[in-house]
Amino acid sequence: MKRQIIILVCLAAGGAALAGGDSAPPVRVHLPRAISVTGKTLTLGQLGVVRGTDAVLTKRVTALAMGRAPWSKEKMVITRDLILTQLAMADIDTKDVRVTGASEIIVTRDEKTLPASRLTQCAREMLEKAPPSPKGVRWKLVHEPKDMVVASNSKIELRARSGKTAPAGHLTVEVDVLDKGKKLQTIKLLYKLSYPVTQAIAAKNVTLGEELTDKNVKIRTVYLPHPARTPWRSPIGQVAARTFPAGAVITATMAKPKTRPILVKQNHRVQMRIIGDGFVITAMGRALQNGRAGDFIKVLNVDTQRILLAKVVFDGTVEPVYDKR
């Protein structure tokens, strides 16, 4: 009987010894397969779940430095072996820390992408509401902006406004990127302007002195990098000042008004005529100036020797306006 009790006691003691050899370590670290982080440096507490019964040791393990955090769009791999090495270098007995879970962690930055299309859309909406002058001007983006990377929990708001400075023939739009009301960055977008310019184009070959009509001239609107330097006037009704080929842009120097014929010549006799309500008075005069239809010239009344101001009529007669002694 005594012998059996002794055996049982020995077995119990052996079992206690085995249990003591497999006792749980004071700190456990569980590693996920992947994690996203913020900040510039990493700690073991950011990488895994740290639990422990020893408060002091648990705090040390949690704060264990694991190097720099990944840059934007960078993937960093941290292995379990590296974690154990860092523990040893920090004079933490690896027997007191059990690391479980994944054998390596893929670490990325906790961020999201703000596409460039949102920036250009914001600028475009502003330009459509308040287009640049003059009316009809067009704009084209010179360079597409780049996508922006922001924190994943950010609440982005965009505000566009006209830029203060721009090269000639361009304009700028400044887009403020705000997160919860705080400005993160200002993106400047440069646009090239195109101005509407009316042109007259030769529809066929035009010879010197040929009258310009809607048959040999076409009117079109083109867009140029600068506004028209002078007010545009149609050349239709004028005559060609020189010969130019079909397709040529007709400038102001390439057309001139049609010359009206001289109907009244200086020192020549001319008939003066006053037409009233039911009567016509005529007299002879001598033109003191050359005159075309519609011109006002001086005429000497042959009978009274008075000088009159008269308007030249298309039939070669003149209509006195008033006497001039």
Summary of the structure (lengths in Angstrom):
residues: 325
radius of gyration: 48.3
end to end distance: 169.3
largest distance: 177.3
contacts: 867
relative contact order: 0.08
helix: 19%
strand: 43%
